[in-house]
Amino acid sequence: MAQETTPPQVAQQATKTTHDLGGALTLLGTFGSQSDLQALLKLRNGKTATVSRGDSVNGQTVVAIEDGRVALARNGTARWLDMPAQGS
């Protein structure tokens, strides 16, 4: 099940400038039905984007979305992008 409220640590990350985040791609949250989950990402340029499976972002393809994490692939290698841990 997708989260219904934004955890405080995620809200803090979402409002920091890109320089504060070190220019990294940040997962702000996942939402939607289990059959059609979407993710909200903060991009390196400071803008936000809503993505679905198959979308391209910063040269990477969204290959999976689960509660609290997104799998991104580039050049045949995938990695999971997790939401910031509490207290970070």
PyMOL commands that set and color helices and strands:
alter all, ss='L'
color gray80, all
select helices_A, chain A and resi 8-15+34-36
alter helices_A, ss='H'
color red, helices_A
select strands_A, chain A and resi 26-31+38-42+48-51+56-57+60-66+69-74+77-82
alter strands_A, ss='S'
color yellow, strands_A
deselect
rebuild
show_as cartoon
